[in-house]
Amino acid sequence: MTRVLIIGAGLTGSLSANLLRRELTNKLQIVVWEKARGAGGRMSTSRSPHDPNCMADLGAQYITVTPFYAEKHQSFYEDLLSHSILKPLLSPVEGMILKEKGICNYVAPQGISSIVKHYLAGSDVFYDRPVTHINLKEGMLEVCSKSGPSEMFDAVVLTMPVPQTLQLQGHIKTLISESQRQQLEAASYSSRFALVLFYEAGMQIDVPWAAKYITDNPCICFISIDNKKRSLESPKVGPSIVVHTTVQFGAENVHKDKEEVEPLIFDQLQQILPGLPRTSSTKCHKWRYSQVIKAVSNCPGQMTLGVQPLLICGGDGFTHSNFDGCTESALAILDVFKCHF
């Protein structure tokens, strides 16, 4: 059986694993390596260390679907809705701009990472596996990690941000042609920080909205009362607030440690929402590669770096940064495997 490694347990990686397992049944053994301690990537959900029922979507907040993709990716949305992983966003989002008629917005009641976990079901997933080298060895790909012994695979799919692919060491440097390298190096991403504030049960965040886009602050561009956004307010579970910074603030502070940036964000938040209650805990995260500004050109969905053995890179860096962009990439990766196997 062909052994396939997917690097990255974000949306593209998890959906690729799901599609390959489903479409090429009994032909592939799917293994997923993720450098973080949990699944999700930029669709991750954090939980309060004091109450696992108090959660917050750290990256993606909700899924926006245009009529075009609602039809094109209908089966994916029907699957997620039928399993109650998605439900319509009914809570008020202040400042949301709907650029097209017929747009639908969905939230994930159990956190946005539940989408990724749904697609990972049935795959062998290993966390804390940051990849450092990829080498050619005896007609296969040897993949090395900081946290364990190297392993051999017949095919490898890279779904991390494009700059992280270019940082890999080993024979992969020679497998990428000069023209491919130039295409990959032209891809660009924004950077952001996210701050989550967790509160104890019984605390109240008294605002008339579930989420709000901020247009007049140099630091903060979005605030969400996470449990209210998911229509899951309960006196037994504390609320949580998610704050996303502006692209400009992210660019100016990306080289700083998150511990240094957290109080800067919090000070600005207190100006927007004065009188916030005392938190039970906080979490600050730096998205060095947040959203794609410029995708890799002339490679819709994926770039095949090698055929014998098969080495592919994909992700939103080859499409656009949302659910449908990652789905397009996963479908393009599936097409390559279908042709190859």
Sine and cosine of phi, psi and omega as CSV:
sin_phi,cos_phi,sin_psi,cos_psi,sin_omega,cos_omega
0.00,0.00,0.67,-0.74,-0.02,-1.00
-0.95,0.33,0.79,-0.61,-0.03,-1.00
-0.99,-0.13,0.86,-0.51,-0.08,-1.00
-0.88,-0.47,0.76,-0.65,0.10,-1.00
-0.96,-0.29,0.79,-0.61,0.16,-0.99
-0.95,-0.30,0.85,-0.53,-0.02,-1.00
-0.99,-0.14,0.92,-0.39,-0.01,-1.00
0.91,-0.42,0.88,-0.47,0.01,-1.00
-0.97,-0.24,0.70,0.72,0.16,-0.99
-1.00,-0.02,-0.33,-0.94,-0.08,-1.00
-0.93,0.37,-0.72,0.69,-0.01,-1.00
-0.89,0.45,-0.70,0.71,-0.01,-1.00
-0.90,0.44,-0.70,0.71,-0.03,-1.00
-0.93,0.36,-0.65,0.76,0.00,-1.00
-0.94,0.34,-0.58,0.81,0.09,-1.00
-0.88,0.47,-0.70,0.72,0.03,-1.00
-0.86,0.50,-0.68,0.73,-0.01,-1.00
-0.90,0.44,-0.72,0.69,-0.04,-1.00
-0.92,0.39,-0.69,0.73,-0.01,-1.00
-0.90,0.43,-0.67,0.74,0.00,-1.00
-0.91,0.41,-0.60,0.80,-0.06,-1.00
-0.98,0.20,-0.67,0.75,-0.11,-0.99
-1.00,0.08,-0.44,0.90,-0.02,-1.00
-0.86,-0.52,0.80,0.61,-0.06,-1.00
-0.84,0.54,0.70,-0.72,0.06,-1.00
0.92,0.40,0.19,0.98,0.06,-1.00
-0.95,-0.31,-0.44,0.90,-0.11,-0.99
-0.81,-0.59,0.58,-0.81,0.22,-0.98
-0.96,-0.27,0.91,-0.41,-0.10,-0.99
-1.00,-0.09,0.82,-0.58,0.09,-1.00
-0.85,-0.53,0.69,-0.72,0.01,-1.00
-0.87,-0.49,0.77,-0.63,0.11,-0.99
-0.93,-0.38,0.72,-0.69,0.02,-1.00
-0.76,-0.65,0.73,-0.68,-0.05,-1.00
-0.96,0.28,-0.43,0.90,-0.02,-1.00
-1.00,0.10,0.03,-1.00,-0.02,-1.00
-1.00,0.05,-0.08,1.00,0.01,-1.00
-0.46,-0.89,0.15,-0.99,-0.05,-1.00
-1.00,0.09,0.35,-0.94,0.14,-0.99
0.74,-0.67,-0.66,0.75,-0.10,-1.00
0.88,0.48,-0.81,-0.58,0.04,-1.00
-0.99,0.14,0.13,0.99,0.16,-0.99
-0.88,-0.48,0.78,0.63,-0.06,-1.00
-0.99,-0.14,0.44,-0.90,0.03,-1.00
-0.83,-0.55,0.77,-0.63,0.02,-1.00
-0.98,-0.21,0.46,-0.89,0.03,-1.00
-0.83,-0.56,0.55,-0.83,0.04,-1.00
-0.89,0.46,0.70,-0.72,0.05,-1.00
-0.92,0.40,-0.25,0.97,-0.01,-1.00
-0.99,-0.15,-0.34,0.94,-0.03,-1.00
-0.44,-0.90,0.96,-0.27,-0.04,-1.00
-0.90,0.44,-0.28,0.96,0.05,-1.00
-0.98,0.18,-0.25,0.97,0.07,-1.00
-1.00,-0.02,0.96,-0.29,-0.12,-0.99
-0.79,-0.62,0.20,-0.98,0.00,-1.00
-0.42,-0.91,0.71,-0.70,0.08,-1.00
-0.97,0.23,0.89,-0.46,-0.12,-0.99
-0.98,0.21,-0.66,0.75,-0.04,-1.00
-0.97,-0.25,-0.97,-0.24,0.01,-1.00
-0.85,0.53,0.70,-0.71,-0.08,-1.00
-0.98,-0.18,-0.59,0.81,0.04,-1.00
-0.37,-0.93,0.20,-0.98,-0.05,-1.00
-0.93,-0.37,0.82,-0.57,0.04,-1.00
-0.98,-0.22,0.77,-0.63,-0.07,-1.00
-0.86,-0.52,0.84,-0.54,0.09,-1.00
-0.99,0.13,0.34,-0.94,0.04,-1.00
-0.83,0.56,-0.58,0.82,0.00,-1.00
-0.87,0.49,-0.78,0.63,-0.04,-1.00
-0.98,0.21,-0.43,0.90,0.08,-1.00
-0.87,0.50,-0.57,0.82,0.04,-1.00
-0.99,0.12,-0.72,0.70,-0.07,-1.00
-0.91,0.42,-0.64,0.77,-0.04,-1.00
-0.95,-0.32,0.51,0.86,-0.08,-1.00
-0.82,0.58,-0.68,0.74,-0.06,-1.00
-0.90,0.44,-0.57,0.82,0.00,-1.00
-0.93,0.37,-0.69,0.72,-0.01,-1.00
-0.93,0.35,-0.64,0.77,0.03,-1.00
-0.88,0.47,-0.63,0.78,0.02,-1.00
-0.89,0.46,-0.74,0.67,-0.03,-1.00
-0.92,0.38,-0.61,0.79,0.03,-1.00
-0.94,0.34,-0.63,0.78,-0.02,-1.00
-0.92,0.39,-0.47,0.89,0.04,-1.00
-1.00,-0.04,0.13,0.99,0.00,-1.00
0.87,0.50,0.41,0.91,0.07,-1.00
-0.98,0.18,-0.53,0.85,0.12,-0.99
-0.88,-0.47,0.47,-0.88,0.16,-0.99
-0.52,-0.85,0.37,-0.93,-0.03,-1.00
-0.86,0.52,0.62,-0.78,0.11,-0.99
-0.98,0.19,0.93,-0.38,-0.05,-1.00
-0.95,-0.32,-0.29,0.96,-0.05,-1.00
-0.97,0.23,0.48,-0.88,-0.06,-1.00
-0.95,0.31,0.76,-0.65,0.09,-1.00
-0.89,-0.46,0.95,-0.31,-0.08,-1.00
-0.97,0.22,0.74,-0.68,0.03,-1.00
1.00,0.03,0.01,1.00,0.04,-1.00
-0.92,0.38,0.75,-0.66,0.00,-1.00
-0.94,-0.33,0.88,-0.47,0.05,-1.00
-0.99,-0.10,0.96,-0.30,-0.09,-1.00
-0.99,0.13,-0.16,0.99,-0.09,-1.00
-0.58,-0.81,0.64,-0.77,0.04,-1.00
-0.93,0.37,0.53,-0.85,0.06,-1.00
0.99,0.10,0.15,0.99,0.01,-1.00
-0.96,0.29,0.66,-0.75,0.07,-1.00
-0.90,-0.44,0.58,-0.81,0.06,-1.00
-0.85,-0.52,0.69,-0.73,-0.03,-1.00
-0.80,-0.60,0.52,-0.86,0.13,-0.99
-0.88,-0.48,0.28,-0.96,0.03,-1.00
-0.95,-0.32,0.95,-0.33,-0.08,-1.00
-0.83,0.56,-0.58,0.82,-0.01,-1.00
-0.98,-0.17,0.38,0.93,0.01,-1.00
0.99,-0.13,0.55,-0.83,-0.09,-1.00
-0.90,0.44,-0.43,0.90,0.02,-1.00
-0.94,0.35,-0.26,0.97,0.02,-1.00
-0.90,0.44,-0.43,0.90,0.06,-1.00
-0.91,0.42,-0.75,0.66,-0.01,-1.00
-0.89,0.45,-0.69,0.72,-0.01,-1.00
-0.89,0.45,-0.56,0.83,0.05,-1.00
-0.87,0.49,-0.69,0.73,-0.04,-1.00
-0.97,0.24,-0.41,0.91,-0.01,-1.00
-0.98,0.18,-0.27,0.96,-0.04,-1.00
-0.83,0.55,0.80,-0.60,-0.01,-1.00
0.99,-0.15,-0.19,0.98,0.04,-1.00
-0.99,-0.16,0.43,-0.90,0.11,-0.99
-0.99,0.10,0.94,-0.33,-0.09,-1.00
-0.92,-0.39,0.74,-0.67,0.01,-1.00
-0.81,-0.58,0.82,-0.58,-0.02,-1.00
-0.99,-0.15,0.17,-0.98,-0.06,-1.00
0.84,0.54,0.67,0.74,0.00,-1.00
-0.84,-0.54,0.94,0.35,0.05,-1.00
-0.95,0.33,0.81,-0.58,-0.04,-1.00
-0.99,0.10,0.68,-0.74,0.00,-1.00
-0.90,-0.43,-0.65,0.76,-0.09,-1.00
-0.71,-0.70,0.53,-0.85,0.21,-0.98
-0.75,-0.66,0.84,-0.54,-0.06,-1.00
-0.82,-0.57,0.45,-0.89,0.18,-0.98
-1.00,0.09,0.75,-0.66,-0.03,-1.00
-0.45,-0.89,0.91,-0.41,0.06,-1.00
0.81,0.58,0.69,0.73,0.05,-1.00
0.97,0.24,0.14,0.99,0.01,-1.00
-0.80,-0.60,0.04,-1.00,0.03,-1.00
-0.95,-0.30,0.86,-0.52,0.07,-1.00
-1.00,-0.05,0.84,-0.54,-0.03,-1.00
-0.92,-0.39,0.81,-0.59,-0.06,-1.00
-0.94,-0.33,0.63,-0.78,0.01,-1.00
-0.81,-0.58,0.41,-0.91,0.06,-1.00
-0.92,0.39,-0.45,0.89,-0.22,-0.97
-0.94,-0.35,0.23,0.97,0.01,-1.00
-0.12,-0.99,0.06,-1.00,-0.01,-1.00
-0.93,0.37,0.40,-0.92,0.06,-1.00
-0.93,0.36,0.44,-0.90,0.02,-1.00
-0.72,-0.70,0.39,-0.92,-0.05,-1.00
-0.97,-0.26,0.66,-0.75,0.00,-1.00
-0.67,-0.74,0.47,-0.88,0.05,-1.00
-0.99,0.14,-0.42,0.91,0.00,-1.00
-0.48,-0.88,0.54,-0.84,0.00,-1.00
-0.72,-0.69,0.70,-0.71,0.07,-1.00
-0.88,-0.47,0.84,-0.54,0.01,-1.00
-0.99,-0.17,0.86,-0.52,-0.01,-1.00
-0.86,-0.51,0.20,0.98,0.04,-1.00
-0.97,0.24,0.21,-0.98,0.08,-1.00
-0.80,0.60,0.57,-0.82,-0.10,-0.99
-0.81,0.59,-0.68,0.73,0.01,-1.00
-0.86,0.51,-0.53,0.85,0.03,-1.00
-0.95,0.31,-0.52,0.85,0.11,-0.99
-0.89,0.46,-0.68,0.74,-0.02,-1.00
-0.94,0.35,-0.30,0.95,0.00,-1.00
-1.00,0.07,-0.18,0.98,-0.01,-1.00
-0.91,0.42,0.55,-0.84,-0.04,-1.00
-0.96,-0.27,0.14,-0.99,0.04,-1.00
0.98,-0.18,-0.34,-0.94,-0.05,-1.00
-0.90,0.43,-0.30,0.95,-0.01,-1.00
-0.85,0.52,-0.46,0.89,0.01,-1.00
-0.89,0.46,-0.55,0.83,0.02,-1.00
-1.00,0.00,-0.32,0.95,0.04,-1.00
-0.96,0.29,-0.46,0.89,0.04,-1.00
-0.99,0.12,0.88,-0.48,-0.01,-1.00
-0.94,0.33,0.25,-0.97,-0.02,-1.00
-0.89,0.45,-0.65,0.76,0.01,-1.00
-0.92,0.39,-0.63,0.78,0.06,-1.00
-0.90,0.43,-0.66,0.75,0.01,-1.00
-0.88,0.48,-0.67,0.74,0.01,-1.00
-0.90,0.44,-0.64,0.76,0.06,-1.00
-0.89,0.45,-0.70,0.71,-0.02,-1.00
-0.92,0.40,-0.65,0.76,-0.03,-1.00
-0.92,0.38,-0.35,0.94,-0.01,-1.00
-0.98,0.19,-0.26,0.97,0.03,-1.00
-0.93,0.37,0.60,-0.80,-0.02,-1.00
-0.66,-0.75,0.45,-0.89,-0.06,-1.00
-0.74,-0.68,0.44,-0.90,0.20,-0.98
-1.00,0.07,0.27,-0.96,0.08,-1.00
-0.84,-0.54,0.58,-0.81,0.02,-1.00
-0.57,-0.82,0.30,-0.95,0.20,-0.98
-0.91,-0.42,0.54,-0.84,0.12,-0.99
-0.84,-0.55,0.69,-0.73,0.05,-1.00
-0.84,-0.55,0.77,-0.64,0.05,-1.00
-0.91,-0.42,0.73,-0.68,0.08,-1.00
-0.91,-0.41,0.86,-0.51,0.04,-1.00
-0.98,-0.21,0.61,-0.79,-0.02,-1.00
-0.81,-0.59,0.36,-0.93,0.03,-1.00
-0.97,0.24,0.37,-0.93,0.04,-1.00
-0.85,0.53,0.62,-0.78,0.00,-1.00
0.99,-0.13,-0.30,0.96,0.03,-1.00
-0.95,0.30,0.51,-0.86,-0.02,-1.00
-0.85,-0.53,0.73,-0.69,0.14,-0.99
-0.94,-0.33,0.98,-0.18,-0.19,-0.98
-1.00,0.02,1.00,0.09,0.10,-0.99
-0.72,-0.69,0.46,-0.89,-0.08,-1.00
-0.99,0.12,0.08,1.00,-0.05,-1.00
-0.79,-0.61,0.31,-0.95,0.09,-1.00
-1.00,-0.03,-0.49,0.87,0.05,-1.00
-0.46,-0.89,0.38,-0.92,-0.06,-1.00
-0.48,-0.88,0.71,-0.70,0.14,-0.99
-1.00,0.04,0.77,-0.64,-0.04,-1.00
-0.98,-0.21,0.79,-0.61,-0.08,-1.00
-0.93,-0.38,-0.16,0.99,-0.12,-0.99
-0.85,-0.53,0.47,0.88,0.00,-1.00
-0.82,-0.58,0.73,-0.69,-0.04,-1.00
-0.95,0.30,-0.23,0.97,-0.08,-1.00
-0.94,-0.34,-0.72,0.70,-0.17,-0.99
-0.95,-0.31,0.73,-0.69,0.03,-1.00
-0.90,-0.43,-0.27,0.96,-0.09,-1.00
-0.42,-0.91,0.66,-0.75,0.08,-1.00
-0.73,-0.69,0.69,-0.72,0.04,-1.00
-0.75,-0.66,0.72,-0.69,0.22,-0.98
-1.00,0.01,0.99,-0.15,-0.34,-0.94
-0.89,0.46,-0.73,0.68,-0.02,-1.00
-0.91,0.40,-0.55,0.83,0.04,-1.00
-0.94,0.35,-0.62,0.79,0.05,-1.00
-0.86,0.50,-0.61,0.79,-0.03,-1.00
-1.00,-0.01,0.13,0.99,0.00,-1.00
0.82,0.57,0.68,0.73,-0.04,-1.00
-0.79,-0.62,0.66,0.75,0.05,-1.00
-0.94,0.33,0.71,-0.71,-0.03,-1.00
-0.52,-0.85,0.67,-0.75,0.04,-1.00
-0.92,0.39,-0.26,0.97,-0.02,-1.00
-1.00,0.01,-0.21,0.98,-0.04,-1.00
-0.82,-0.58,0.76,-0.65,-0.01,-1.00
-0.93,0.36,0.46,-0.89,0.05,-1.00
-0.97,0.23,0.21,-0.98,0.08,-1.00
-0.62,-0.78,0.53,-0.85,0.02,-1.00
-0.88,-0.47,0.72,-0.69,0.08,-1.00
-0.92,-0.39,0.74,-0.67,0.01,-1.00
-0.84,-0.54,0.77,-0.63,0.10,-0.99
-0.93,-0.37,0.66,-0.75,0.00,-1.00
-1.00,0.04,0.24,-0.97,0.06,-1.00
-0.95,0.30,0.31,-0.95,0.05,-1.00
-0.89,0.45,-0.64,0.77,-0.01,-1.00
-0.90,0.44,-0.71,0.70,0.03,-1.00
-0.88,0.47,-0.66,0.76,0.02,-1.00
-0.88,0.47,-0.69,0.73,0.00,-1.00
-0.91,0.42,-0.60,0.80,-0.04,-1.00
-0.96,0.26,-0.39,0.92,-0.12,-0.99
-0.85,-0.52,0.12,0.99,-0.12,-0.99
-0.88,0.48,-0.45,0.90,-0.02,-1.00
-1.00,0.04,0.00,1.00,0.04,-1.00
-1.00,-0.01,0.41,-0.91,0.11,-0.99
-0.94,0.33,0.53,-0.85,-0.02,-1.00
-0.89,0.45,-0.49,0.87,0.04,-1.00
-0.90,0.43,-0.50,0.87,0.02,-1.00
-0.98,0.20,-0.50,0.87,-0.09,-1.00
-1.00,0.07,-0.51,0.86,-0.09,-1.00
-0.79,0.61,-0.75,0.66,-0.01,-1.00
-0.91,0.42,-0.46,0.89,0.04,-1.00
-0.91,0.41,-0.69,0.73,0.02,-1.00
-0.92,0.40,-0.68,0.73,-0.06,-1.00
-0.90,0.45,-0.63,0.78,0.03,-1.00
-0.88,0.48,-0.66,0.75,0.02,-1.00
-0.93,0.37,-0.60,0.80,0.01,-1.00
-0.90,0.44,-0.63,0.77,0.00,-1.00
-0.92,0.40,-0.44,0.90,0.08,-1.00
-0.95,0.30,-0.56,0.83,0.00,-1.00
-0.99,0.16,-0.66,0.75,-0.01,-1.00
-0.84,-0.54,0.97,0.23,-0.01,-1.00
-0.92,0.39,0.48,-0.88,0.07,-1.00
0.98,0.20,0.41,0.91,0.05,-1.00
-0.90,0.43,0.60,-0.80,0.04,-1.00
-0.93,0.37,0.19,-0.98,0.00,-1.00
-0.95,0.32,0.70,-0.72,-0.03,-1.00
-0.99,0.17,0.40,-0.92,0.15,-0.99
-1.00,0.02,-0.48,0.88,0.08,-1.00
-0.22,-0.98,0.27,-0.96,0.04,-1.00
-0.68,-0.73,0.33,-0.94,0.10,-0.99
-0.58,-0.82,0.77,-0.63,0.06,-1.00
-0.90,-0.44,0.70,-0.71,-0.03,-1.00
-0.75,-0.66,0.63,-0.78,0.05,-1.00
-0.96,-0.27,0.86,-0.50,0.12,-0.99
-0.99,-0.11,1.00,-0.02,0.03,-1.00
-0.87,0.49,-0.61,0.79,0.06,-1.00
-0.88,-0.48,1.00,-0.06,-0.11,-0.99
-1.00,0.01,-0.98,0.22,-0.01,-1.00
-0.84,-0.54,0.51,-0.86,-0.03,-1.00
-0.96,0.29,0.82,-0.58,0.12,-0.99
-1.00,0.00,-0.70,0.71,0.02,-1.00
-0.71,-0.71,0.88,-0.47,-0.01,-1.00
-0.98,0.19,0.30,-0.95,0.09,-1.00
-0.88,0.48,0.77,-0.64,-0.09,-1.00
-0.99,0.17,0.51,-0.86,0.13,-0.99
0.87,0.49,0.39,0.92,0.03,-1.00
-0.67,-0.74,0.95,0.33,-0.07,-1.00
-0.90,0.44,0.94,-0.34,0.09,-1.00
1.00,-0.05,-0.56,0.83,-0.07,-1.00
-0.25,-0.97,0.25,-0.97,0.14,-0.99
-0.73,-0.68,0.83,-0.56,0.03,-1.00
-1.00,0.02,0.91,-0.41,-0.05,-1.00
-1.00,0.04,-0.46,0.89,-0.01,-1.00
-0.38,-0.93,0.50,-0.86,-0.06,-1.00
-0.95,-0.30,-0.62,0.79,0.00,-1.00
-0.81,-0.59,1.00,-0.04,-0.03,1.00
-0.98,0.19,0.22,-0.98,-0.10,-0.99
-0.98,0.20,0.82,-0.58,0.02,-1.00
-0.71,-0.70,0.88,-0.47,-0.10,-1.00
-0.79,-0.61,0.59,-0.81,0.21,-0.98
-0.86,-0.51,0.64,-0.77,-0.03,-1.00
-0.52,-0.85,-0.24,-0.97,-0.04,-1.00
0.87,-0.49,-0.03,-1.00,-0.05,-1.00
-0.93,0.36,-0.22,0.97,0.09,-1.00
-0.91,0.41,-0.18,0.98,0.03,-1.00
-0.92,-0.38,0.07,1.00,0.03,-1.00
-0.62,-0.78,-0.97,-0.25,0.05,-1.00
-0.41,-0.91,0.36,-0.93,-0.22,-0.98
-1.00,0.05,0.97,0.24,0.19,-0.98
-0.34,-0.94,-0.04,-1.00,-0.06,-1.00
-0.84,0.54,-0.72,0.69,-0.06,-1.00
-0.94,0.35,-0.54,0.84,0.07,-1.00
-0.90,0.44,-0.70,0.72,0.03,-1.00
-0.92,0.38,-0.58,0.82,0.04,-1.00
-0.91,0.42,-0.67,0.74,0.05,-1.00
-0.86,0.51,-0.66,0.75,0.01,-1.00
-0.91,0.41,-0.70,0.72,0.00,-1.00
-0.88,0.47,-0.62,0.78,0.04,-1.00
-0.92,0.38,-0.60,0.80,0.04,-1.00
-0.92,0.40,-0.63,0.78,0.05,-1.00
-0.90,0.44,-0.68,0.73,0.05,-1.00
-0.85,0.52,-0.67,0.74,0.00,-1.00
-0.86,0.51,-0.64,0.76,0.02,-1.00
-0.89,0.46,-0.70,0.71,0.00,-1.00
-0.90,0.43,-0.64,0.77,0.01,-1.00
-0.88,0.47,-0.65,0.76,0.04,-1.00
-0.93,0.37,-0.61,0.79,-0.10,-1.00
-0.97,0.25,-0.63,0.77,-0.12,-0.99
-0.95,-0.31,0.00,0.00,0.00,0.00
